[in-house]
Amino acid sequence: MLPFDTFLALVSFAFVTSITPGPNNIMLTASGVNFGFTRTVPHMLGIWAGFSLMLLVVGVGLGAVFAASPVVQTVLKIIGAVYMVWLAWKIANAGTVSDGGPAQAHPMSFAGGALFQAVNPKAWVLALGAMALYVRPDRLVTDVVLVTIVFALVGLPCVAVWTGFGHGLRNLLRDTAKVRVFNIVMAALLVVSIVPMVV
């Protein structure tokens, strides 16, 4: 077990990094507006499961591969940036809010949310940072499991807050022009959110 002060620092780190804006939370807010809370639940759970798996994989060795091969990191960043720009375009053109969401659109699936973590630069930075900060080499397995559990317990309520925030905005955004502006702003924020990670 981590020393208590280190454990509290881990919980704080998990909370701050999970609740602050980033690609996942921006997409969940947009999905909450466009599709409502219930239809966004699979997307939320996909993010939660995908990031938890990423923490385990990074903890058991993938982080060392990235550290040893900057080319792999660069390729991942480029793929992630291109994919997120495409997602931003999709969000900007999502359509209007109705009772069931845009007529010909659908929220991201569980698998989509989980797989998105593989190209999410913020997720990689957080996973690598968490493992570097809170995993002791002599307690590798127990610390990796603990970090993963803490992020899982803290992260799910945080993504639910962002989805709920988007859902709460639905009634304010019934007007087509307002939804269009909201979607464009969310798309722009998604693009801006990747700049620090890519640069």
DRENTI-258756 format. One record per residue (C-alpha): x, y, z; residue number from 1; residue in one letter. Coordinates in Angstrom, 1 decimal. Each point is the difference from the previous one (the first is absolute). Example, Ala and Ser with C-alpha at 12.3 -4.5 7.8 and 13.67 -1.06 7.14 Angstrom:
<gunu east="12.3" north="-4.5" up="7.8" k="1" r="A"/>
<gunu east="1.4" north="3.4" up="-0.7" k="2" r="S"/>
***
This chain:
<gunu east="0.0" north="0.0" up="0.0" k="1" r="M"/>
<gunu east="1.2" north="3.5" up="-0.8" k="2" r="L"/>
<gunu east="0.7" north="2.3" up="3.0" k="3" r="P"/>
<gunu east="-3.1" north="1.9" up="1.0" k="4" r="F"/>
<gunu east="1.2" north="3.4" up="-1.2" k="5" r="D"/>
<gunu east="1.1" north="-1.5" up="-3.4" k="6" r="T"/>
<gunu east="-3.4" north="-1.7" up="-0.2" k="7" r="F"/>
<gunu east="-1.8" north="3.3" up="0.6" k="8" r="L"/>
<gunu east="2.2" north="1.6" up="-2.7" k="9" r="A"/>
<gunu east="-1.0" north="-2.7" up="-2.4" k="10" r="L"/>
<gunu east="-3.7" north="0.5" up="0.7" k="11" r="V"/>
<gunu east="0.4" north="3.7" up="-0.5" k="12" r="S"/>
<gunu east="2.0" north="-0.5" up="-3.2" k="13" r="F"/>
<gunu east="-2.7" north="-2.4" up="-1.3" k="14" r="A"/>
<gunu east="-2.8" north="2.4" up="0.8" k="15" r="F"/>
<gunu east="1.6" north="3.1" up="-1.5" k="16" r="V"/>
<gunu east="1.1" north="-1.7" up="-3.2" k="17" r="T"/>
<gunu east="-3.4" north="-1.8" up="-0.4" k="18" r="S"/>
<gunu east="-2.2" north="3.0" up="0.6" k="19" r="I"/>
<gunu east="1.8" north="2.6" up="-2.0" k="20" r="T"/>
<gunu east="-0.9" north="0.6" up="-3.7" k="21" r="P"/>
<gunu east="1.7" north="-2.3" up="-2.5" k="22" r="G"/>
<gunu east="-1.1" north="-1.9" up="-3.1" k="23" r="P"/>
<gunu east="-2.0" north="-2.6" up="1.9" k="24" r="N"/>
<gunu east="-1.9" north="2.6" up="2.1" k="25" r="N"/>
<gunu east="-0.7" north="2.3" up="-3.0" k="26" r="I"/>
<gunu east="-1.3" north="-2.8" up="-2.1" k="27" r="M"/>
<gunu east="-2.2" north="-1.2" up="2.9" k="28" r="L"/>
<gunu east="-1.5" north="3.5" up="0.5" k="29" r="T"/>
<gunu east="-0.8" north="0.3" up="-3.7" k="30" r="A"/>
<gunu east="-1.5" north="-3.5" up="0.1" k="31" r="S"/>
<gunu east="-2.1" north="0.9" up="3.1" k="32" r="G"/>
<gunu east="-1.4" north="3.0" up="-1.9" k="33" r="V"/>
<gunu east="-0.7" north="-1.8" up="-3.2" k="34" r="N"/>
<gunu east="-1.1" north="-3.4" up="1.2" k="35" r="F"/>
<gunu east="-0.8" north="0.3" up="3.8" k="36" r="G"/>
<gunu east="1.5" north="-1.7" up="3.0" k="37" r="F"/>
<gunu east="-1.4" north="-3.5" up="-0.5" k="38" r="T"/>
<gunu east="1.1" north="-0.4" up="-3.6" k="39" r="R"/>
<gunu east="3.5" north="1.2" up="0.9" k="40" r="T"/>
<gunu east="0.5" north="-2.6" up="2.8" k="41" r="V"/>
<gunu east="1.7" north="-2.5" up="-2.3" k="42" r="P"/>
<gunu east="2.4" north="2.7" up="-1.1" k="43" r="H"/>
<gunu east="0.8" north="0.8" up="3.6" k="44" r="M"/>
<gunu east="0.5" north="-3.6" up="1.0" k="45" r="L"/>
<gunu east="2.2" north="-0.5" up="-3.1" k="46" r="G"/>
<gunu east="2.3" north="2.9" up="1.1" k="47" r="I"/>
<gunu east="0.1" north="-1.4" up="3.5" k="48" r="W"/>
<gunu east="0.8" north="-3.5" up="-1.0" k="49" r="A"/>
<gunu east="2.5" north="1.0" up="-2.8" k="50" r="G"/>
<gunu east="1.9" north="2.3" up="2.3" k="51" r="F"/>
<gunu east="0.1" north="-2.6" up="2.8" k="52" r="S"/>
<gunu east="1.4" north="-2.5" up="-2.5" k="53" r="L"/>
<gunu east="2.5" north="2.6" up="-1.2" k="54" r="M"/>
<gunu east="1.3" north="0.6" up="3.5" k="55" r="L"/>
<gunu east="0.6" north="-3.8" up="0.5" k="56" r="L"/>
<gunu east="1.7" north="-0.3" up="-3.3" k="57" r="V"/>
<gunu east="2.2" north="3.0" up="0.6" k="58" r="V"/>
<gunu east="0.8" north="-1.2" up="3.5" k="59" r="G"/>
<gunu east="1.2" north="-3.4" up="-1.1" k="60" r="V"/>
<gunu east="2.4" north="1.3" up="-2.6" k="61" r="G"/>
<gunu east="-1.4" north="1.9" up="-3.0" k="62" r="L"/>
<gunu east="1.2" north="3.2" up="1.6" k="63" r="G"/>
<gunu east="3.6" north="-1.3" up="-0.3" k="64" r="A"/>
<gunu east="-0.5" north="-0.6" up="-3.7" k="65" r="V"/>
<gunu east="-1.1" north="3.6" up="-0.5" k="66" r="F"/>
<gunu east="2.9" north="1.4" up="2.1" k="67" r="A"/>
<gunu east="2.4" north="-2.0" up="-2.1" k="68" r="A"/>
<gunu east="-1.5" north="0.8" up="-3.4" k="69" r="S"/>
<gunu east="-0.9" north="3.7" up="-0.6" k="70" r="P"/>
<gunu east="-1.1" north="-0.9" up="-3.5" k="71" r="V"/>
<gunu east="-2.9" north="-2.2" up="1.4" k="72" r="V"/>
<gunu east="-1.1" north="3.0" up="2.1" k="73" r="Q"/>
<gunu east="0.2" north="2.4" up="-3.0" k="74" r="T"/>
<gunu east="-2.0" north="-2.4" up="-2.3" k="75" r="V"/>
<gunu east="-2.7" north="-0.4" up="2.8" k="76" r="L"/>
<gunu east="-0.2" north="3.7" up="0.4" k="77" r="K"/>
<gunu east="-0.5" north="0.6" up="-3.7" k="78" r="I"/>
<gunu east="-2.7" north="-2.8" up="-0.3" k="79" r="I"/>
<gunu east="-1.7" north="1.3" up="3.1" k="80" r="G"/>
<gunu east="0.0" north="3.6" up="-1.2" k="81" r="A"/>
<gunu east="-1.4" north="-0.9" up="-3.4" k="82" r="V"/>
<gunu east="-2.7" north="-2.1" up="1.5" k="83" r="Y"/>
<gunu east="-1.0" north="2.7" up="2.5" k="84" r="M"/>
<gunu east="-0.2" north="2.6" up="-2.8" k="85" r="V"/>
<gunu east="-2.3" north="-2.4" up="-1.8" k="86" r="W"/>
<gunu east="-2.1" north="-0.4" up="3.2" k="87" r="L"/>
<gunu east="-0.1" north="3.8" up="0.4" k="88" r="A"/>
<gunu east="-1.4" north="0.3" up="-3.6" k="89" r="W"/>
<gunu east="-2.6" north="-2.6" up="0.9" k="90" r="K"/>
<gunu east="-1.0" north="1.9" up="3.1" k="91" r="I"/>
<gunu east="-0.2" north="3.3" up="-1.8" k="92" r="A"/>
<gunu east="-2.4" north="-1.5" up="-2.5" k="93" r="N"/>
<gunu east="-2.0" north="-2.1" up="2.4" k="94" r="A"/>
<gunu east="-3.3" north="1.7" up="-0.7" k="95" r="G"/>
<gunu east="-2.7" north="1.1" up="2.4" k="96" r="T"/>
<gunu east="-1.3" north="-1.2" up="3.3" k="97" r="V"/>
<gunu east="-3.3" north="-1.9" up="0.0" k="98" r="S"/>
<gunu east="-1.6" north="-2.3" up="2.5" k="99" r="D"/>
<gunu east="2.0" north="-3.0" up="-1.3" k="100" r="G"/>
<gunu east="3.1" north="1.9" up="-1.3" k="101" r="G"/>
<gunu east="0.9" north="0.8" up="-3.6" k="102" r="P"/>
<gunu east="-2.1" north="-2.1" up="-2.3" k="103" r="A"/>
<gunu east="2.7" north="-1.7" up="-1.9" k="104" r="Q"/>
<gunu east="2.8" north="0.1" up="2.6" k="105" r="A"/>
<gunu east="0.7" north="-2.2" up="3.0" k="106" r="H"/>
<gunu east="2.3" north="0.3" up="3.0" k="107" r="P"/>
<gunu east="3.3" north="-1.6" up="0.2" k="108" r="M"/>
<gunu east="-0.2" north="-3.7" up="1.0" k="109" r="S"/>
<gunu east="1.7" north="-1.7" up="3.0" k="110" r="F"/>
<gunu east="2.6" north="-1.5" up="-2.4" k="111" r="A"/>
<gunu east="0.6" north="3.4" up="-1.6" k="112" r="G"/>
<gunu east="0.5" north="1.7" up="3.3" k="113" r="G"/>
<gunu east="2.4" north="-2.7" up="1.2" k="114" r="A"/>
<gunu east="2.0" north="-0.1" up="-3.3" k="115" r="L"/>
<gunu east="0.1" north="3.8" up="-0.1" k="116" r="F"/>
<gunu east="2.4" north="-0.1" up="3.0" k="117" r="Q"/>
<gunu east="2.7" north="-1.5" up="-2.2" k="118" r="A"/>
<gunu east="0.1" north="3.2" up="-2.1" k="119" r="V"/>
<gunu east="-0.7" north="2.5" up="2.8" k="120" r="N"/>
<gunu east="3.2" north="1.9" up="0.8" k="121" r="P"/>
<gunu east="-1.3" north="1.2" up="3.4" k="122" r="K"/>
<gunu east="-0.8" north="-3.6" up="1.0" k="123" r="A"/>
<gunu east="3.6" north="-1.1" up="-0.8" k="124" r="W"/>
<gunu east="1.5" north="2.9" up="1.8" k="125" r="V"/>
<gunu east="-2.1" north="-0.7" up="3.1" k="126" r="L"/>
<gunu east="0.7" north="-3.7" up="0.0" k="127" r="A"/>
<gunu east="3.7" north="0.4" up="-0.5" k="128" r="L"/>
<gunu east="0.1" north="2.8" up="2.6" k="129" r="G"/>
<gunu east="-2.0" north="-2.0" up="2.6" k="130" r="A"/>
<gunu east="2.1" north="-3.0" up="-0.3" k="131" r="M"/>
<gunu east="3.3" north="2.0" up="0.1" k="132" r="A"/>
<gunu east="-1.2" north="1.9" up="3.1" k="133" r="L"/>
<gunu east="-1.7" north="-2.6" up="2.1" k="134" r="Y"/>
<gunu east="1.4" north="-3.5" up="-0.9" k="135" r="V"/>
<gunu east="3.0" north="-1.2" up="2.0" k="136" r="R"/>
<gunu east="2.3" north="-2.4" up="-1.9" k="137" r="P"/>
<gunu east="0.1" north="-2.4" up="3.0" k="138" r="D"/>
<gunu east="-3.8" north="-0.1" up="0.3" k="139" r="R"/>
<gunu east="-0.9" north="0.1" up="-3.7" k="140" r="L"/>
<gunu east="-3.0" north="-2.2" up="-0.1" k="141" r="V"/>
<gunu east="-1.8" north="1.2" up="3.1" k="142" r="T"/>
<gunu east="0.7" north="3.7" up="-0.9" k="143" r="D"/>
<gunu east="-1.2" north="-0.4" up="-3.6" k="144" r="V"/>
<gunu east="-3.2" north="-1.7" up="1.2" k="145" r="V"/>
<gunu east="-0.5" north="2.7" up="2.7" k="146" r="L"/>
<gunu east="0.5" north="2.9" up="-2.5" k="147" r="V"/>
<gunu east="-2.4" north="-1.6" up="-2.4" k="148" r="T"/>
<gunu east="-2.7" north="-0.6" up="2.7" k="149" r="I"/>
<gunu east="0.3" north="3.6" up="1.2" k="150" r="V"/>
<gunu east="-0.3" north="1.4" up="-3.5" k="151" r="F"/>
<gunu east="-3.0" north="-2.3" up="-0.7" k="152" r="A"/>
<gunu east="-1.8" north="1.0" up="3.2" k="153" r="L"/>
<gunu east="0.7" north="3.7" up="-0.4" k="154" r="V"/>
<gunu east="-0.4" north="0.2" up="-3.8" k="155" r="G"/>
<gunu east="-3.4" north="-1.4" up="-0.5" k="156" r="L"/>
<gunu east="-1.8" north="2.7" up="2.1" k="157" r="P"/>
<gunu east="2.1" north="2.6" up="-1.8" k="158" r="C"/>
<gunu east="-1.1" north="-1.0" up="-3.5" k="159" r="V"/>
<gunu east="-3.6" north="-0.3" up="1.3" k="160" r="A"/>
<gunu east="0.2" north="3.7" up="1.1" k="161" r="V"/>
<gunu east="1.0" north="1.1" up="-3.5" k="162" r="W"/>
<gunu east="-2.7" north="-2.1" up="-1.6" k="163" r="T"/>
<gunu east="-2.5" north="1.4" up="2.5" k="164" r="G"/>
<gunu east="1.2" north="3.5" up="-0.7" k="165" r="F"/>
<gunu east="-0.7" north="-0.5" up="-3.7" k="166" r="G"/>
<gunu east="-3.4" north="-1.6" up="0.7" k="167" r="H"/>
<gunu east="-0.9" north="3.0" up="2.2" k="168" r="G"/>
<gunu east="0.7" north="2.3" up="-2.9" k="169" r="L"/>
<gunu east="-2.4" north="-1.8" up="-2.3" k="170" r="R"/>
<gunu east="-3.0" north="2.2" up="0.9" k="171" r="N"/>
<gunu east="2.0" north="3.2" up="-0.5" k="172" r="L"/>
<gunu east="1.1" north="-1.2" up="-3.4" k="173" r="L"/>
<gunu east="-3.3" north="-0.9" up="-1.7" k="174" r="R"/>
<gunu east="0.5" north="2.8" up="-2.6" k="175" r="D"/>
<gunu east="1.8" north="-1.2" up="-3.1" k="176" r="T"/>
<gunu east="2.4" north="3.0" up="-0.1" k="177" r="A"/>
<gunu east="1.0" north="-0.5" up="3.6" k="178" r="K"/>
<gunu east="0.7" north="-3.6" up="-0.5" k="179" r="V"/>
<gunu east="2.1" north="0.7" up="-3.0" k="180" r="R"/>
<gunu east="2.0" north="2.6" up="1.9" k="181" r="V"/>
<gunu east="0.4" north="-2.4" up="2.9" k="182" r="F"/>
<gunu east="1.2" north="-2.8" up="-2.2" k="183" r="N"/>
<gunu east="2.5" north="2.2" up="-1.7" k="184" r="I"/>
<gunu east="1.4" north="1.3" up="3.3" k="185" r="V"/>
<gunu east="0.3" north="-3.6" up="1.3" k="186" r="M"/>
<gunu east="1.8" north="-1.0" up="-3.2" k="187" r="A"/>
<gunu east="2.4" north="2.9" up="0.3" k="188" r="A"/>
<gunu east="0.6" north="-0.9" up="3.7" k="189" r="L"/>
<gunu east="0.8" north="-3.6" up="-1.0" k="190" r="L"/>
<gunu east="2.6" north="1.2" up="-2.5" k="191" r="V"/>
<gunu east="1.5" north="2.4" up="2.5" k="192" r="V"/>
<gunu east="0.1" north="-2.7" up="2.7" k="193" r="S"/>
<gunu east="2.4" north="-2.1" up="-2.0" k="194" r="I"/>
<gunu east="2.5" north="2.8" up="-0.8" k="195" r="V"/>
<gunu east="2.0" north="-0.1" up="3.3" k="196" r="P"/>
<gunu east="0.2" north="-3.8" up="-0.3" k="197" r="M"/>
<gunu east="1.1" north="0.0" up="-3.6" k="198" r="V"/>
<gunu east="2.4" north="2.9" up="0.3" k="199" r="V"/>
***
